[in-house]
Amino acid sequence: MKTLTLCLLFFSNSLLFAQNQIEVYTQEGCGRCAYVVEQLRKSGVKFADIDTEKEVNNDLMWDKVWASDPKITEISMPVVVFNKKTYVNIPDLEALCKEIVSKTGGKWVDADLGETENTEPDEQAQEEKPINMPLNGDPEPANMKGIVARHNFYRNEVGVKGLVWSNELAAYAQAWANELAKKGCQLEHRPYEGKWAQKYGENIFWAQGMNPSPSQVVDNWGAEKAKFDFEKVECKGEWYDCGHYTQIVWENTTQIGCAFAKCGDQVVWVCNYNPPGNYTGEKAYKKKK
């Protein structure tokens, strides 16, 4: 009888695990993927981190995507499978992570606020958030750590408000970075029309034989301030001589999302900005007295 009871208990626990089995399909250089993986791990959730760089895993992921909706042709990573349901093009990563943590008996742990009993950070904890994690922005993923703060360093120099991270913009940037990687990491902005038509402001960066940090990428664009006339608030030469810099400090821009993709020893970075900057005939910002 004891043996039967133990077997039934083991079967019951195994069935519960199977029902709650979690698969997170990820991709190298995907900031949204890094956020989900880091958040679930810190909250004590057991899951399978499946690298889609391997062809067999990529095929498996698409089988599950098409099983959920055969009409899907484009996706924003990651793809998450939970309770036999496939989540694709996830609009709110934090909400899904909290749902998973809650339903699996985990304990929500925010990467920046520490351990909490409930899913909402208290007011005091919110006030203590660092500058590169603004209160009204999405969490900045681990592999992009510092990229918001570095943008805001340059913005602070000219007296404009800081940017916040946007997961939606990051997914948008990732899609174009992936497309550029397919072309051999070709350095090319989104076109103005067609399938890949640009909707936001955009800065791009390319490197070979090195893995630049997020801050180094921003500093490469920020170095263009040497070609910027701070008295006239315009580029000293043509607009494209300091166009990356002016997008960084464009006063009306409030959100940023970035991503990168690799092809061999090359890497291409894309940052998108909302609202976009660099409008012809407009100044990047109003000169502060």
N, C-alpha and C positions, 0 to 999 in steps of 0.2 A: 504493500500500500504506500509506504514511504517513497519507494522508487517511482511509483506511478505519479505521486503528487509532485515530486521533483521534476519529472519529465514534463508534466503538464505546465508547471511553473516556468520551466525553461522554454517550452513551446510558446507560452503566452508572452514572455519577454521578447522572444525572437520575432513574433508576429508584430508586436508593438514597434520594434526597431524597423522592421520592413516597411510598416505603414508610414513611419516618420523619416525614412531614409532620405537624406538630403544630398543632392549633387549640385555642385557649383561649377559650371563650365567657364573656364577663364582663358585669358589670352595675354601674352607678354606685352607689357607697356600699357595695359588697360587700367586706368585709374579707378573706374567704377568697380572692376573686379577686385582690385586690391582692397577697396573699402569693405566690400561684403566679406571677403575672406578674413580680414583683420577683425571686423566687428563680431563675426560668429565665433571665431577662436577665443577672443577675449571674454565672450559671454558664456563660454563653456559648452558650446554646441558641437556635437560630433557630425562631421560631414565629409564628403569626398571632394577634394579640390582637383578637378579634371582639366588638364592642360590640352587645349584644342590645337596647339601647335603640332601635336601628333595626329596624323591623318585619320587613324582609326577612331580617336576620340572626337575629332571634328565631324566625322560621318555619323557617329552615334548621336552627337548633339543635334545635328540636322534632322535625323530620323525622329527625334522626340519633338523638335520644333514643328515639323510638318505633320506629325501625328496630332498635335494640338490645333494647328491651323495650316492646311495645305496651301493657302494663298500667300503666306509670308515669303518674301524674297530678300528682305534686308532686316538685319537685327542689330541692336546695340547690346554689346556684351555688358555684364555676364548673362548667361541663361541659367536659371535656377529651377531644379526639380525638387518639389516638396509635396508630401502626401499625394503622390502620383499625379500631381498637376505640374505642368511646365509653364514657368513664368518667362515671358519674352518681352523685350523692349520695356523694361520695368521703369515706370515713371518716378516712383518714390522708393529708393533703395532702403532708406532708414525704416520706413513703415513695414516693408517686407521682412527686414532683419528682425524687427521687434516682434512681428507676428510669429516668426520661426522660433525665436527665443522663448516666447510665451507658451507656445504649443508643445515645445520639447522639454519644458521644465528647467530651462536654463535661467540664468540671472543676468539681466541686462547690465553690461559694463560699457560705458561710453569711453572712447579712447582718450578723451581729454578731461572728462569730469570724474572719472573713477567709478566705483561701484555704487549703484543705486537700487533701491528696492522696487521702485516703480519705473515706468518707461519715460517719464517726463522729468528733465533736470530741474532742480529747484532754482529759485531766483538768485540766491547767493552764488550758486555754482555758475550760473550764466554770466554773472558779472565778472567772474574770474577767468573767463575764456581769454586766451591770448589774442593778440591783434590779427594774426593770420587765420583766425577762425571766427569771423564776424558773426554776431548773434543772428542775423537774418540770412545767412548763407548756408549752403550744404557743407557737410564735413569735408575738409580737404583730405584726399587719400594719401596714404603713407608714401607712395612713390612720387608724389607731387609736393611733398612737404617743403614749404618755404617759398613756393612759386607765387602765392598770393602776397605774402609779406614782402617779397622782393619787388613786385609790381608797386606795392603801396609805398615802398621806400622812395621810388622815383616820383610818385604822385605827391607824397608828403613834401618833397623838395620844392614843388611849385604851388603847394597849398590847396590841393584838391582832395576830396574825400576818397577813402580807400575803396577797393573793389571787394566783392565777395565771390566765393567759389560757387559754381553752378554745375551740378551733375548732368543736366540736360545739355549744356554747352560742351562739357567734356565728352559726352557721347557723340555729339556732332563733330567735334574735333577728331575723335578716334576713327570715325568712319572715313574721313578724308585722309588721315594719316595712313590707314590701312590701304586705301586706294593708291596713294603715292608709293607705298611699299611694293605693291604689285607691279608698279612701273619702274622698279629698281631704285626706289627712294628718290625719284625725280622731284626737284624743288619747283613746285608750281602751285599757285593760288587757285582756289575754286573759281570756276567760270561764272559769268554773270547770268547765264541762262542754261536751260537743259536740266538733266537729271541731278547734276551736282551744283545747281545754282546757289550762289552765295546769299545768305540771309543776314550774316553778322560781320563784324570787323574781324580781321585775321592777320596774325603774324606767323611766319613759318621760319624754320631753322633746319640746317642740315650739317651733319658732321660725319667724319670717317675716321676709323681707328681710335675712337675715344667714346666714353660714355659720359657726356656732360651732365652735371647736376641741374635741377630745375633753376636754381639761382644763376648758374653760369649761362644758361640759355637766355634768361631775362637780361643779364648784364651785357650779353652780345648785342641785344637790341638797344639797351640803355646807353651803350657807348656812342650811339648816334647823337646824343645830346651835344656832343662837341660840334656838330654841324647845325645846331639850333640857336637862333637868336632870341635870347630871353627878353630883350627889350621890346622887340617887335612881335614876339610870340609867333614866330614862323621859321621855317627852314632857311638857312643862309643861302642855299642854292636852290635846286629843284626840290619839290615836295618829297620825292622818293629818296632823297639823300638822308632824310631823318624820319621817314614815314613810320618805321617800327616804333621809334621813340614817341612820336606824337600820338600813336594809338595807345601806348601805355599810359600816357598822362591825359588822354582826352577826358575832359571834365564830365561830360554827359554819360560816359560809360560807367556802368555799375556792377556788371557781372563778368566773370571770366571762367573759362573751362579749357583745359589743355590735355594733350595726349601725345604719345610718340609711337612710332613703329620702326622695326628694324628689318634690314635686308642685308645679310652677311655682316660685314664690319661697318656698315653704314647705319645711320639713324636719322629719322626725319621727325621734327617736332611741329605741332600745330597748336596754336592758341586762338580761341574765338572769343569775341567781345560783344556784349550787348548792353545798351544800344551801340551800334557801330560808330567808329570815329572816322577821321580823315575826309570830311566833306569839303568839297571844293568851295573856296571863298569863306570858310569858317575858321576861326581860331581854335586851337586845341583847348584853350581855357581862357577865362577872363583874368587878366593880369591883376594880381593882388597888390593893393597899395601898401 
